[in-house]
Amino acid sequence: MKTKYIPLLLSGLLLLTVTSCKKTLDETNVNPNASESAQPEFLLTGAIKNTADTYWGTTNNMNSSLLFVQHWAKIQYTDPDRYIFSNTGFQDLWTTGYRKGVVNLNQLIKLADVKGNSNYKGVALVLRSWIFAMETDAYGDVPYTQAGDIGQYLTPKYDTQRDVYLGILNDLKTAQASLDPAGKAILGDIIYANSIASWKKFTNSLRLRIALRIADREPEIARQVIASIQAEGGTYISSNAENAQLNYKDSPNQNPVSNTFDTRDDYRVSKTLVDQLTASSDPRLPIYVSKAAATQLYTGVPNGLLTGDAAALGLTNTSKPGAYFLAPKAPAVIISYAEILFDRAEAAARGFTGEDPASLYNQAVEASLLQYGVSKTDIATYKARTDIQYDPSNYKKSIGNQKWIALFGQGLEAFAEWRRLDYPILTPAAAGSLNGQIPVRFIYPGTEQSLNPVGYKAAVAHQGTDALTTKLWFDVN
């Protein structure tokens, strides 16, 4: 019985000690050789690296969204490919996004204000907006206005998805006004090497993406956002050289996909994608897909097989992703030139701009092929195919199908666009657990139910059951 109370007694003594010695500890536990506050360049580098790793990594990409959109499939341990997840299955995006992303970027914004450096503030707002967009794209209603300030909001409220998107658009407009190529320099930018002019293009590109995300629900607001960008004289990412991406290095700073394949062999390319690329003689096939080791054929794996059925296909008889995507230095693409051209084509097709949607669509297809080094001759042959040409009677089909291919590897973004555009038409997992449905959201992390029950319950009451099949606000059809 006595031993049961020893930890309690020790805890009490420790509390008294800490309380009585607080001033002493504050005064003595200081490294005289270290800065007492975080440096903005370190906060910026850390936020970019942590978020890109999470965005391109296992939990939110390889083990979920890439499976849902049938870019990848599982050859072993197939539960995720059958839509079977625990309430910790989607923890990583939430934890990293808020704790290592939003918290640090909020601190960077405060430091920027103190130092009078609006460029740090602008960059931080853009990155924070990207994180918030990923969170709401995946989960729906999420903390936004009270997020990342645990000193004031230990259990932040969940904002509606509509309010999050509108808040992001306002933040991005503020970011655009804050970014000044003639202003103070920044350090720590591992995306654009501290080029503020490039960040201004990234900002507008993200504004365009979010405007289209809400276009089915709020077409007039979407139109106004795009018109505002044009009125400001703003430009978008305008070449593959300007793609917003993190270029990885050799180990230990290698691409997360490369890191995973160093020790695991349970992922393959989906049969859905391989069949589509093969049917259209797509020159990206040998770039996206490796030949099976035993057969030297491009052989995809059907999504959602039982473990035994998947294993029976054979590890050496099925195709891994292409060498480009398995390389240590493969970039984590955030927004590509091809995506922006597809977005501009869609905006034109919706009547939001006076641009030519067919021309922009063709440029987008070409940009995606050029992104992977496809020759001009092969590009011309591919674009001449009748099944590839733009269909003005169904812009969502044309753009949706080609955008799905162009976003290969970008699981979270491909998942959002597939839900929004409703193309390509995908067949649910063969042995799926959702009665013939494909997931349309991530479920909230289980920790939210215990640590933030009020916010969690309010979100579920507003949005609907916390299930993989509950449609989000932006997902209209």
FIDOGU-333791 format. One record per residue (C-alpha): residue number from 1; residue in three letters; chain; x, y, z. Coordinates in Angstrom, 1 decimal. Layout:
<recs>
NUM/ala/A/X/Y/Z
...
</recs>
This chain:
<recs>
1/met/A/0.0/0.0/0.0
2/lys/A/2.8/2.4/0.8
3/thr/A/4.4/2.0/-2.5
4/lys/A/1.3/3.1/-4.3
5/tyr/A/1.7/6.6/-2.8
6/ile/A/5.4/7.1/-3.4
7/pro/A/4.8/8.5/-6.9
8/leu/A/2.2/10.9/-5.5
9/leu/A/4.5/12.0/-2.7
10/leu/A/7.3/12.6/-5.2
11/ser/A/5.0/14.5/-7.5
12/gly/A/3.9/16.7/-4.6
13/leu/A/7.5/17.4/-3.6
14/leu/A/8.5/18.1/-7.2
15/leu/A/5.6/20.6/-7.6
16/leu/A/6.6/22.4/-4.4
17/thr/A/10.2/22.4/-5.5
18/val/A/9.3/23.8/-8.9
19/thr/A/7.0/26.4/-7.4
20/ser/A/9.5/27.6/-4.8
21/cys/A/12.4/27.6/-7.3
22/lys/A/10.7/29.0/-10.3
23/lys/A/12.5/32.3/-10.2
24/thr/A/15.8/30.6/-9.7
25/leu/A/15.2/28.1/-12.6
26/asp/A/14.2/31.0/-14.9
27/glu/A/17.3/32.8/-14.1
28/thr/A/19.8/30.0/-14.1
29/asn/A/18.6/27.6/-16.8
30/val/A/19.6/29.9/-19.7
31/asn/A/22.2/29.1/-22.2
32/pro/A/24.2/32.3/-22.5
33/asn/A/25.4/31.3/-26.0
34/ala/A/21.9/30.7/-27.5
35/ser/A/19.2/33.0/-28.7
36/glu/A/16.3/33.3/-26.2
37/ser/A/13.8/33.5/-29.1
38/ala/A/13.4/31.4/-32.2
39/gln/A/15.0/32.8/-35.3
40/pro/A/12.6/33.5/-38.2
41/glu/A/14.7/31.6/-40.8
42/phe/A/14.7/28.4/-38.6
43/leu/A/10.9/28.6/-38.1
44/leu/A/10.4/29.0/-41.8
45/thr/A/12.7/26.1/-42.8
46/gly/A/11.2/23.8/-40.2
47/ala/A/7.6/24.6/-41.2
48/ile/A/8.3/23.9/-44.8
49/lys/A/10.2/20.7/-44.2
50/asn/A/7.8/19.3/-41.7
51/thr/A/4.7/20.1/-43.8
52/ala/A/6.2/18.8/-47.0
53/asp/A/7.3/15.6/-45.4
54/thr/A/3.7/15.0/-44.0
55/tyr/A/2.1/16.0/-47.3
56/trp/A/4.3/13.7/-49.4
57/gly/A/4.7/11.0/-46.7
58/thr/A/3.1/7.7/-45.7
59/thr/A/0.1/8.4/-43.5
60/asn/A/-1.7/11.0/-45.6
61/asn/A/-0.4/10.1/-49.0
62/met/A/0.8/6.6/-49.6
63/asn/A/-1.5/4.9/-47.0
64/ser/A/-4.7/6.8/-47.7
65/ser/A/-5.3/9.5/-50.4
66/leu/A/-3.2/7.9/-53.1
67/leu/A/-5.2/4.7/-52.5
68/phe/A/-8.5/6.5/-52.5
69/val/A/-7.8/8.1/-55.9
70/gln/A/-6.3/4.9/-57.2
71/his/A/-2.9/6.2/-58.1
72/trp/A/-1.3/3.5/-55.9
73/ala/A/-2.5/0.2/-54.4
74/lys/A/-1.4/-2.2/-51.7
75/ile/A/0.2/-5.6/-52.4
76/gln/A/0.7/-6.4/-48.7
77/tyr/A/-1.2/-5.3/-45.5
78/thr/A/-4.2/-4.3/-47.6
79/asp/A/-6.5/-2.9/-44.9
80/pro/A/-6.0/0.8/-45.9
81/asp/A/-6.7/-0.1/-49.5
82/arg/A/-10.0/-1.6/-48.3
83/tyr/A/-10.8/1.5/-46.3
84/ile/A/-10.2/0.0/-42.9
85/phe/A/-8.7/2.5/-40.5
86/ser/A/-8.5/3.0/-36.8
87/asn/A/-9.2/6.4/-35.2
88/thr/A/-5.5/7.0/-35.2
89/gly/A/-5.2/6.4/-38.9
90/phe/A/-5.4/10.1/-39.9
91/gln/A/-3.6/11.6/-36.9
92/asp/A/-0.4/12.7/-38.7
93/leu/A/-1.9/15.4/-40.9
94/trp/A/-3.7/16.9/-38.0
95/thr/A/-0.8/16.7/-35.5
96/thr/A/2.0/17.9/-37.8
97/gly/A/-0.2/20.5/-39.5
98/tyr/A/-1.2/22.2/-36.3
99/arg/A/1.6/21.6/-33.9
100/lys/A/4.6/21.9/-36.3
101/gly/A/3.0/24.0/-38.9
102/val/A/0.4/26.5/-37.7
103/val/A/2.0/27.0/-34.3
104/asn/A/5.4/27.8/-35.8
105/leu/A/4.0/30.0/-38.5
106/asn/A/1.9/32.0/-36.1
107/gln/A/5.1/32.6/-34.2
108/leu/A/6.8/33.6/-37.4
109/ile/A/4.1/36.1/-38.1
110/lys/A/4.5/37.7/-34.6
111/leu/A/8.3/37.9/-35.1
112/ala/A/7.8/39.4/-38.6
113/asp/A/5.6/42.2/-37.0
114/val/A/8.2/42.8/-34.3
115/lys/A/11.1/43.0/-36.8
116/gly/A/9.0/45.0/-39.3
117/asn/A/9.6/42.4/-42.1
118/ser/A/6.4/42.1/-44.0
119/asn/A/8.0/39.5/-46.3
120/tyr/A/8.3/36.9/-43.6
121/lys/A/4.7/37.6/-42.7
122/gly/A/3.5/37.2/-46.2
123/val/A/5.4/33.9/-46.7
124/ala/A/4.1/32.6/-43.4
125/leu/A/0.5/33.5/-44.3
126/val/A/0.9/31.6/-47.6
127/leu/A/2.3/28.5/-45.9
128/arg/A/-0.3/28.6/-43.1
129/ser/A/-3.1/28.9/-45.7
130/trp/A/-1.8/25.9/-47.5
131/ile/A/-1.9/23.9/-44.3
132/phe/A/-5.4/25.1/-43.4
133/ala/A/-6.5/24.1/-46.9
134/met/A/-5.2/20.6/-46.5
135/glu/A/-6.8/20.3/-43.1
136/thr/A/-10.2/21.4/-44.3
137/asp/A/-10.0/19.5/-47.6
138/ala/A/-9.4/16.3/-45.7
139/tyr/A/-11.6/16.6/-42.5
140/gly/A/-14.1/19.4/-43.3
141/asp/A/-14.9/21.6/-40.3
142/val/A/-11.6/22.3/-38.5
143/pro/A/-10.0/24.8/-36.0
144/tyr/A/-9.0/27.9/-37.9
145/thr/A/-9.7/31.2/-36.1
146/gln/A/-8.5/29.8/-32.7
147/ala/A/-5.9/27.4/-34.1
148/gly/A/-2.2/27.4/-33.0
149/asp/A/-2.6/29.6/-29.9
150/ile/A/-2.7/27.0/-27.1
151/gly/A/-2.0/29.7/-24.5
152/gln/A/-5.3/31.3/-25.2
153/tyr/A/-7.3/28.5/-26.8
154/leu/A/-6.4/25.1/-25.4
155/thr/A/-9.5/23.6/-27.0
156/pro/A/-10.1/25.7/-30.1
157/lys/A/-13.5/25.8/-31.8
158/tyr/A/-14.0/24.2/-35.1
159/asp/A/-14.9/26.6/-37.9
160/thr/A/-17.2/25.6/-40.8
161/gln/A/-15.5/24.6/-44.0
162/arg/A/-17.0/27.5/-45.8
163/asp/A/-15.6/29.9/-43.2
164/val/A/-12.2/28.3/-43.3
165/tyr/A/-12.0/28.7/-47.1
166/leu/A/-13.1/32.3/-47.0
167/gly/A/-10.7/33.0/-44.2
168/ile/A/-7.9/31.5/-46.2
169/leu/A/-8.8/33.7/-49.2
170/asn/A/-8.6/36.8/-47.0
171/asp/A/-5.3/35.7/-45.5
172/leu/A/-3.9/35.1/-49.0
173/lys/A/-5.0/38.6/-50.1
174/thr/A/-3.2/40.0/-47.0
175/ala/A/-0.2/37.9/-47.9
176/gln/A/-0.1/39.3/-51.4
177/ala/A/-0.2/42.8/-50.1
178/ser/A/2.6/42.1/-47.6
179/leu/A/5.0/40.5/-50.1
180/asp/A/7.3/43.2/-51.5
181/pro/A/10.3/42.2/-53.7
182/ala/A/11.9/45.5/-52.8
183/gly/A/11.4/45.0/-49.1
184/lys/A/13.5/43.4/-46.5
185/ala/A/15.1/40.1/-47.4
186/ile/A/14.2/36.8/-45.8
187/leu/A/16.3/33.6/-45.1
188/gly/A/15.4/30.0/-44.6
189/asp/A/13.2/29.6/-47.7
190/ile/A/13.9/26.2/-49.1
191/ile/A/11.2/26.4/-51.8
192/tyr/A/12.1/29.6/-53.7
193/ala/A/15.5/30.4/-52.3
194/asn/A/14.1/33.6/-50.7
195/ser/A/12.7/35.0/-53.9
196/ile/A/9.7/37.2/-53.0
197/ala/A/8.6/37.6/-56.6
198/ser/A/8.2/33.8/-56.8
199/trp/A/6.2/33.8/-53.6
200/lys/A/3.8/36.4/-55.1
201/lys/A/3.1/34.0/-57.9
202/phe/A/2.6/31.1/-55.5
203/thr/A/0.2/33.2/-53.5
204/asn/A/-2.0/34.0/-56.5
205/ser/A/-1.8/30.3/-57.6
206/leu/A/-3.1/29.2/-54.2
207/arg/A/-5.8/31.8/-54.3
208/leu/A/-7.0/30.4/-57.7
209/arg/A/-7.0/26.9/-56.3
210/ile/A/-9.1/27.8/-53.3
211/ala/A/-11.5/30.0/-55.4
212/leu/A/-12.2/26.9/-57.6
213/arg/A/-12.6/24.7/-54.5
214/ile/A/-15.7/26.8/-53.5
215/ala/A/-16.9/27.5/-57.1
216/asp/A/-19.7/25.0/-57.0
217/arg/A/-21.0/26.4/-53.7
218/glu/A/-20.1/30.1/-54.0
219/pro/A/-19.6/30.9/-57.7
220/glu/A/-19.9/34.6/-57.3
221/ile/A/-17.2/34.7/-54.6
222/ala/A/-14.9/32.6/-56.7
223/arg/A/-15.4/34.9/-59.7
224/gln/A/-14.7/37.9/-57.5
225/val/A/-11.4/36.4/-56.2
226/ile/A/-10.2/35.7/-59.7
227/ala/A/-11.2/39.2/-60.9
228/ser/A/-9.4/40.7/-57.9
229/ile/A/-6.2/38.9/-58.8
230/gln/A/-6.5/40.2/-62.4
231/ala/A/-7.3/43.7/-61.2
232/glu/A/-4.2/43.7/-59.0
233/gly/A/-2.1/42.8/-62.0
234/gly/A/-1.1/39.6/-60.4
235/thr/A/0.5/36.7/-62.2
236/tyr/A/0.4/33.0/-61.5
237/ile/A/3.1/30.3/-61.7
238/ser/A/4.0/30.5/-65.4
239/ser/A/6.5/27.7/-66.1
240/asn/A/7.7/24.4/-64.7
241/ala/A/10.8/26.2/-63.4
242/glu/A/8.4/28.1/-61.1
243/asn/A/6.6/25.1/-59.6
244/ala/A/6.1/25.4/-55.9
245/gln/A/8.0/22.3/-54.6
246/leu/A/10.5/21.2/-52.0
247/asn/A/13.5/19.7/-53.7
248/tyr/A/14.9/16.9/-51.5
249/lys/A/18.5/16.0/-50.9
250/asp/A/20.3/12.7/-50.3
251/ser/A/19.6/10.7/-47.1
252/pro/A/18.8/11.7/-44.4
253/asn/A/17.0/14.5/-46.1
254/gln/A/15.5/12.4/-48.9
255/asn/A/12.0/12.3/-50.3
256/pro/A/9.7/10.4/-47.9
257/val/A/8.6/8.0/-50.7
258/ser/A/12.2/7.1/-51.3
259/asn/A/12.8/6.6/-47.6
260/thr/A/9.8/4.3/-47.3
261/phe/A/10.8/2.1/-50.2
262/asp/A/14.3/1.7/-48.7
263/thr/A/12.7/-0.6/-46.1
264/arg/A/9.2/-1.6/-47.3
265/asp/A/7.8/-3.3/-50.3
266/asp/A/4.0/-3.2/-49.9
267/tyr/A/3.0/-0.5/-52.3
268/arg/A/2.4/-0.8/-56.1
269/val/A/0.9/1.4/-58.8
270/ser/A/-2.9/1.0/-59.2
271/lys/A/-4.3/-1.1/-62.1
272/thr/A/-6.7/1.8/-62.7
273/leu/A/-3.9/4.2/-63.5
274/val/A/-1.8/1.7/-65.4
275/asp/A/-4.8/0.7/-67.6
276/gln/A/-5.6/4.4/-68.3
277/leu/A/-2.0/5.3/-69.3
278/thr/A/-1.7/2.2/-71.4
279/ala/A/-5.0/2.7/-73.2
280/ser/A/-4.1/6.2/-74.2
281/ser/A/-0.5/5.5/-75.0
282/asp/A/0.5/8.1/-72.5
283/pro/A/4.2/8.8/-72.6
284/arg/A/4.2/9.3/-68.8
285/leu/A/3.7/5.5/-68.3
286/pro/A/7.4/4.6/-68.0
287/ile/A/8.0/7.6/-65.8
288/tyr/A/5.1/6.9/-63.4
289/val/A/5.4/3.1/-63.4
290/ser/A/8.3/0.7/-63.2
291/lys/A/8.1/-2.6/-65.1
292/ala/A/7.5/-5.7/-63.0
293/ala/A/10.9/-7.3/-62.1
294/ala/A/9.9/-10.8/-63.2
295/thr/A/7.9/-10.0/-66.4
296/gln/A/9.2/-6.7/-67.6
297/leu/A/5.6/-5.6/-68.1
298/tyr/A/3.6/-2.7/-66.7
299/thr/A/1.3/-4.5/-64.3
300/gly/A/-0.9/-2.6/-61.9
301/val/A/-2.6/-4.0/-58.8
302/pro/A/-6.4/-3.8/-58.4
303/asn/A/-7.3/-1.6/-55.4
304/gly/A/-8.7/-3.1/-52.2
305/leu/A/-7.8/-6.8/-52.6
306/leu/A/-7.9/-9.2/-49.6
307/thr/A/-4.4/-9.8/-48.3
308/gly/A/-4.2/-13.3/-49.7
309/asp/A/-5.5/-12.3/-53.2
310/ala/A/-3.0/-9.4/-53.3
311/ala/A/-0.1/-11.6/-52.2
312/ala/A/-1.0/-14.2/-54.9
313/leu/A/-0.2/-11.6/-57.6
314/gly/A/3.4/-11.7/-56.6
315/leu/A/5.8/-9.0/-55.5
316/thr/A/8.0/-9.4/-58.6
317/asn/A/5.0/-9.7/-61.0
318/thr/A/3.6/-6.2/-60.2
319/ser/A/4.8/-2.7/-60.8
320/lys/A/6.2/-0.2/-58.3
321/pro/A/6.1/3.5/-58.9
322/gly/A/8.7/4.7/-61.5
323/ala/A/12.3/5.4/-60.6
324/tyr/A/11.6/9.2/-60.8
325/phe/A/9.3/9.0/-57.8
326/leu/A/11.5/6.6/-55.8
327/ala/A/14.6/8.8/-56.2
328/pro/A/15.9/10.4/-53.0
329/lys/A/15.9/13.8/-54.6
330/ala/A/12.4/13.6/-56.1
331/pro/A/10.6/16.8/-55.3
332/ala/A/7.4/17.2/-53.2
333/val/A/5.3/19.2/-55.6
334/ile/A/2.9/21.6/-53.9
335/ile/A/1.5/23.5/-56.9
336/ser/A/2.6/22.9/-60.5
337/tyr/A/2.4/25.0/-63.6
338/ala/A/0.2/22.2/-65.2
339/glu/A/-2.3/22.5/-62.3
340/ile/A/-2.5/26.3/-62.7
341/leu/A/-3.2/26.0/-66.4
342/phe/A/-5.9/23.4/-65.7
343/asp/A/-7.4/25.8/-63.1
344/arg/A/-7.3/28.7/-65.6
345/ala/A/-9.0/26.5/-68.2
346/glu/A/-11.7/25.7/-65.7
347/ala/A/-12.2/29.3/-64.6
348/ala/A/-12.6/30.2/-68.3
349/ala/A/-15.0/27.3/-68.9
350/arg/A/-17.1/28.6/-66.0
351/gly/A/-17.2/32.0/-67.5
352/phe/A/-15.1/33.6/-64.7
353/thr/A/-12.6/34.9/-67.3
354/gly/A/-12.4/35.7/-71.0
355/glu/A/-9.6/33.2/-71.6
356/asp/A/-9.9/30.3/-74.0
357/pro/A/-10.5/27.1/-72.0
358/ala/A/-9.5/24.7/-74.9
359/ser/A/-6.1/26.5/-75.4
360/leu/A/-5.3/26.5/-71.7
361/tyr/A/-6.3/22.8/-71.4
362/asn/A/-3.9/21.9/-74.2
363/gln/A/-1.2/24.0/-72.6
364/ala/A/-1.8/22.2/-69.3
365/val/A/-1.5/18.7/-70.8
366/glu/A/1.7/19.8/-72.4
367/ala/A/3.1/21.3/-69.2
368/ser/A/2.5/18.1/-67.3
369/leu/A/4.3/16.1/-70.0
370/leu/A/7.2/18.6/-70.1
371/gln/A/7.4/18.4/-66.3
372/tyr/A/8.7/14.9/-66.7
373/gly/A/10.9/15.5/-69.7
374/val/A/8.6/14.0/-72.4
375/ser/A/9.8/14.9/-76.0
376/lys/A/8.0/17.5/-78.1
377/thr/A/7.3/14.8/-80.7
378/asp/A/5.6/12.5/-78.2
379/ile/A/3.7/15.4/-76.7
380/ala/A/2.3/16.3/-80.2
381/thr/A/1.2/12.7/-80.8
382/tyr/A/-0.5/12.4/-77.5
383/lys/A/-2.3/15.7/-77.7
384/ala/A/-3.6/14.8/-81.2
385/arg/A/-5.5/11.7/-79.9
386/thr/A/-9.3/12.2/-80.0
387/asp/A/-9.7/10.8/-76.5
388/ile/A/-7.3/13.4/-75.1
389/gln/A/-8.7/16.5/-76.8
390/tyr/A/-10.8/19.0/-74.9
391/asp/A/-14.6/18.4/-74.7
392/pro/A/-16.3/21.8/-74.3
393/ser/A/-19.6/20.1/-73.5
394/asn/A/-18.1/18.5/-70.4
395/tyr/A/-15.2/20.5/-69.1
396/lys/A/-15.2/18.7/-65.8
397/lys/A/-14.6/15.4/-67.5
398/ser/A/-11.8/16.6/-69.7
399/ile/A/-10.0/18.6/-67.0
400/gly/A/-10.8/16.0/-64.3
401/asn/A/-9.3/13.1/-66.1
402/gln/A/-6.2/14.9/-67.2
403/lys/A/-5.7/16.6/-63.9
404/trp/A/-5.9/13.3/-62.1
405/ile/A/-3.0/12.0/-64.2
406/ala/A/-1.0/15.2/-63.8
407/leu/A/-1.4/15.1/-60.0
408/phe/A/0.1/11.6/-59.7
409/gly/A/1.9/11.3/-56.4
410/gln/A/0.1/14.4/-54.9
411/gly/A/-2.5/12.3/-53.0
412/leu/A/-4.2/15.0/-50.9
413/glu/A/-4.6/17.3/-53.8
414/ala/A/-5.7/14.6/-56.2
415/phe/A/-8.2/13.4/-53.6
416/ala/A/-9.7/16.9/-53.3
417/glu/A/-10.0/17.5/-57.0
418/trp/A/-11.5/14.1/-57.7
419/arg/A/-14.2/14.8/-55.2
420/arg/A/-14.8/18.3/-56.6
421/leu/A/-14.7/17.5/-60.3
422/asp/A/-16.2/13.9/-60.1
423/tyr/A/-13.8/12.6/-62.6
424/pro/A/-12.3/10.1/-63.4
425/ile/A/-15.1/7.7/-62.5
426/leu/A/-13.5/5.2/-60.2
427/thr/A/-14.7/1.8/-59.2
428/pro/A/-14.6/1.2/-55.4
429/ala/A/-12.2/-1.2/-53.8
430/ala/A/-12.7/-4.8/-54.7
431/ala/A/-13.1/-5.9/-51.1
432/gly/A/-13.9/-2.5/-49.7
433/ser/A/-15.5/-2.1/-46.3
434/leu/A/-17.9/0.8/-47.2
435/asn/A/-20.7/-1.0/-49.0
436/gly/A/-19.5/-0.1/-52.5
437/gln/A/-18.4/3.5/-51.7
438/ile/A/-15.1/5.3/-51.8
439/pro/A/-14.0/7.5/-48.9
440/val/A/-14.8/11.2/-49.3
441/arg/A/-13.0/12.5/-46.2
442/phe/A/-10.6/11.7/-43.4
443/ile/A/-12.1/10.9/-40.0
444/tyr/A/-11.0/13.1/-37.1
445/pro/A/-8.2/11.8/-35.0
446/gly/A/-9.4/9.9/-31.9
447/thr/A/-7.5/12.3/-29.7
448/glu/A/-9.9/15.1/-30.6
449/gln/A/-12.8/13.2/-29.0
450/ser/A/-11.0/13.1/-25.7
451/leu/A/-8.9/16.4/-25.7
452/asn/A/-11.4/18.7/-27.5
453/pro/A/-14.8/17.1/-27.0
454/val/A/-16.8/20.3/-27.2
455/gly/A/-15.3/21.3/-30.5
456/tyr/A/-15.4/17.8/-31.9
457/lys/A/-19.1/17.3/-31.0
458/ala/A/-20.1/20.7/-32.5
459/ala/A/-18.3/19.8/-35.7
460/val/A/-20.0/16.4/-36.0
461/ala/A/-23.4/18.0/-35.2
462/his/A/-22.9/20.5/-37.9
463/gln/A/-21.2/18.4/-40.6
464/gly/A/-22.6/15.0/-40.1
465/thr/A/-21.4/11.6/-38.8
466/asp/A/-17.6/11.4/-38.3
467/ala/A/-17.3/8.7/-41.1
468/leu/A/-15.3/8.2/-44.2
469/thr/A/-18.5/8.5/-46.3
470/thr/A/-19.8/11.9/-45.0
471/lys/A/-19.6/14.4/-47.8
472/leu/A/-17.9/17.7/-47.1
473/trp/A/-19.4/21.1/-47.9
474/phe/A/-17.4/21.7/-51.0
475/asp/A/-18.2/18.3/-52.5
476/val/A/-21.5/19.1/-54.1
477/asn/A/-22.3/16.1/-56.3
</recs>
